[in-house]
Amino acid sequence: MPVISPWSATRPTRVPAPGAESDDAMAAGTTVDHLTETYRVHYKSLLGLAALLLDDTASCEDVVQEAFIRVHSARKRVRDPEKTLAYLRQTVVNLSRSALRRRIVGLKLLSKPMPDMASAEEGAYEQLERDELIHAMRGLQRRQREVLVLRYFADMTEAQVADVLGLSLGSVKAYGSRGIAALRVAMEAAS
């Protein structure tokens, strides 16, 4: 039972029960060490997830780093350490969507196109663009691409994809089936 100190004006002080573990980090959610290790181990897969949803390496790196920062600041809400990676993936997907929305609004507001500016990461990302699969994925509808990326790249079940995207299981199956069919046609045309 929490005890509130009469001298504390900001936050109530938590007094652990006798015999209870006094590690506040474990009681409050996932630990910083666990979150950092999860980020370190899965950084490349998170970057790949963002790369399949976005179109340049710099934005992908920004999205993945921002996802880590946001999950780090909200780590007390991640009660089950096993779900830390799921929180990071969901945050990457949401931030990628937001980045795409901002770009669309920005493009609508621009009166004339901006000149292309080469960046240091552009050379590395051009190698990814040569891959026929990524090129074909970009030709898919947004929902189809999201379903396929989460289902096959992130190795989620259809139920998990439905939960992440806020869709029904039937919609996930339909988007997945149509996406695979469109992907097959695009890959055959590229060959």
N, C-alpha and C positions, 0 to 999 in steps of 0.2 A: 504494500500500500504506500503510495507516495506521501511524503511529508513535506509540507510547504513551510519554509522558514519565514518568520515575520520580517527578517532583514533583507530578504531577496525581493527586489522590486521587479525584476525582469523575468526570470524563469524559475519555475518550481524546482527545488532540489530533490533528487531521487535518492532515497536511502535504500540500499539493497537489503533484502531479508537475510536474516542470519543463515549462513550455509549456502547462500545463493552465490553464483559466480559474479564477481564484481567488475568484469570486463564490460565497460559501457559500450565499446564499439560493437561487440557481438550482440548485446541486447538491443542496440539502436538500429541495427541493419547490417548490411555487408561492410566488411572492413576496407579501409583504404588499400591495404596490402593486397587483399583478394581482388579488388576492383582493378588496381594497377597491373597485377599479374594477368588477369583476364584480358585487359586491354593490350598488354604486351604480346601475349600469345596469339590473340585473334586479330591483331592490327591489320595484317595483310588480307584476311578474309573480309573484314569490315571495309577496307579500302576497295576491294574487289566488288563488294556489294554496292558501294556508292558509285563505282565506275560503271556498273551496268545500268544505273539509274540516271547518272549525270553524264556530261560530255567532256569534261576536262579534268586533268589530274589535280590541279591546284584546288579546284572546288571540292573534289573528292577528299583530299587531305584536310581541308578546312572543315568539311562536314563531319568527318570521323573524329577530329580533335574536339570540335564543338560538342559532339555526342558524349565524348568522355567527360568533358567539363560539366555538362548538364547532369549526367548520371552521377558524377562525383558529388555535385552539390545536393543531389536528391538521394544519396545512397541510403539514408535512413529509411526510405520508403521501400527499398529492396530488402525485404525481410528474409527471403530465402536466397542465400548466396548462389544456389544453383541457377537462379533466374537472372543473374547479373549479365550474362551474355545476351539473353533475350531482351533485356532492357536496352543494352547497347545497340542491338540490331534494330529494334523498333525505333529508337531515337535516330539512327542513321537514315532509316526509311523516311521518317517524318521530316527530318531536316533536308533531305534530298528533295522531297516534294515542295517544301517551302522555298528552296533555292530555285527550283524550276518555276514556281509561281512568280517569284520576284523577277526572274529573267523575262517572263512573258509580259509582265506589267512594264518592265523597263523597255522592252522592244516596242510596245505599243506607244510609249511616251517619246521615243526617239523619232525625230523627223527624218534623219538620214542615217544610213548605217555607219558605224564606227569602223575605222581601218583595223585590220587584223594586226595584233601586236604579238610578236613571238616572245615566249617565256622560256626559262631554262627547263621547265618540266615538259614543254611541248614536244621535244624530241622523244622523250620516254613515252609520252602518251600516244604519239603517232604510231609507235610500234604496236600498241594495243589496238589502234584503229584498223590496222591491217588485218587483224583477225576477222575472218568472215563471220564468225558467230556473233561477235559484238556488233558488227555492222548490221547483220540481219536482225538482231535484237532491237536495235534502234528504230527499225521500220515497223515494229509492232505497236499496237495501241498501248497506252500507258498502263492500263489495268492488266492487260495480257503480260506485258513485260514485268510488272511488279509480281504477279502471281508466279511466273516462271522463275524469276530470280530468287524469290523466297522459297519456292518449292524445291528447285533443283540446285541452285548455287548455295543457298543457306541451309539446305537439307532439312527443311521443315515439313511436317505432315500437312495434309490438306486442311485439317482442323486448326492447326496452328496458324496457317496462312490466313484462314478465314477470320480468326481472332485478331491477328495483327492488322489486317486491312479493313476490318469491320464489315465483312461480307458474309453472306450465307455460304454454307458448304457447297450447295449446288452452283452458286455463282463462281466459286473458286474452281470447281470442276469444269464449268463451261468456259471460263476465261483460259484455263490451262489447256483444254482440248483445242480451242480455236487458236490459241497462241502457238501451240506445237504445230498445228496444220499450217499456219501462216509462216512459221519459221522453216518448216520443211520446204515449202514452195520457194522462199527467198534463198535458202541454201542451194537448192537445185538450180535456180536461175543464176546464181553466182558461180557455179561450177562450169 
